[in-house]
Amino acid sequence: MEEAHQASLDLVVRETGLNYENLPGKCPFSLEQVLDTDFPIDLFT
């Protein structure tokens, strides 16, 4: 999961021009949250 998070950071920096300093260095979600199809609950409300 750490490799995927780093790859996503690289993509965000490359595509948006944001800096790494402005992005979370560690994924703010647990593996259980990422795999939970109901997470986040309020995404579509």
N, C-alpha and C positions, 0 to 999 in steps of 0.2 A: 504494500500500500504506500510505503514511503517513496518508492520509485515512481509510482503513478502520480503522487502528489508533486514530486519534483518536476516530472514531465509536464504536468498541467501548469505549474508556475512558469516554466520555460516558455510554454505556448502563450500564456497571458502576457508575459513581458514582450515577447516577439510581436504579438498581434495588436496589443493596445498601447505600448509605449510606457506602461506603468513600470515602476521600479520594484525590484525584489524587496526593498526596505518597506514598501507599502503593502506587502502581501504576507499572509501568515506563513512563517517558516515551517511550521508543523501543521498537519491537517487537523482542523478543529473538531472533526467528527471521529467517533470510534468506528471500528470495522463493523460492529453490530448495527450502528446507525446507518452506515453506508449501504449495508445489505438489506435493511428493513424497507420493504416496499411501502410502508405507511409513514416513513420519515421523509421530510418533516410533515407533520400532520396538517399544518396550515398553508402548505405550498399553493394549493389551488382554491383557497377561500378568500 
